Amino acid sequence: MSLAEKLIKDFETLPEDKKIEVIDFVDFLKKRNRKNIESMMDLIIVENKEALEELSK
């Protein structure tokens, strides 16, 4: 059984209120990951500002 299949099987056995919690948690993880990526990109831009300005000419 794949990880996705196990997750779906376990998810289907949960009561509705717990399913909502799982969905909320998945949304939280996705947002946290997105924020981490944005922070990394901001840092890359700051650290390479001169080179990026030169490239933009």
PASEPA-527796 format. One record per residue: residue in one letter; x negated, y negated, z of N, C-alpha, C in turn. Coordinates in steps of 0.05 Angstrom, whole numbers, plus 5000, padded with zeros to 4 digits. Example, Ala and Ser with C-alpha at 12.3 -4.5 7.8 and 13.67 -1.06 7.14 Angstrom:
2
A473651145156475450905156473650665156
S474350455142472750215143474249995157
This chain:
57
M498350235000500050005000498249755000
S498849574982497249324981497949145004
L496248945008496748755030499348605025
A499848525000502348384993504748554998
E504648804991506848994996507449025026
K505249045041505649075070506948825082
L505948595073507048345083510048325076
I510748385052513548375044515248575060
K514248815063515649015079516148925108
D513948825120514248725148516048485149
F515748305130517448065130520348125128
E521048325112523848405108525148515133
T523548615152524648725177525148515198
L524148275194524448065214527247945214
P528147845237530647695238530247425223
E532447305215532247055199530646835212
D530946805238529546585252526546625251
K525646875252522746945250521746915222
K523446975202522646925174522146635169
I523746465181523346175178520746095191
E520046205214517446145226515146235209
V515346465197513246565179512946375155
I515046295143514946105121513745845129
D514545745153513345495163510345525168
F509545755178506645795183505145815157
V506245935137504845955111504645665099
D506745505102506545225092504345075107
F504245115134502144985150499345065140
L498945325135496345415125495645295098
K497545275081497045155054496344865057
K497744715074497244435078494444395090
R493744555110491144535123488944595103
N489344785086487344845066487044615046
R489344505038489244275020487844035032
K488243985058486943765072483943815073
N483144065078480244135079478944085052
I480344155030479244115003479043814998
E481043665005481043375001478743245017
S478243335042476043235058473343295045
M473043535035470543615021470143434997
M472243394982471943224958471242934965
D472442834986471842564996468842545003
L467842745017465042755025463242765001
I463942924981462342944956462242674942
I464442534941464542274929462842074943
V462942074970461341884986458341944982
E457642204984454842274982453742234954
N455442224934454442194906455441944893
K456041744909457241494899455541364877
E452941334882451241214862451241364835
A451041624837451041784812453641764798
L455841774812458541744800458941474787
E457941264800458141004788456540984763
E454241104763452541104739453841254716
L455041474723456441634702458941494691
S460141324707462541184698462040954679
K459440884675458740664657458940744629
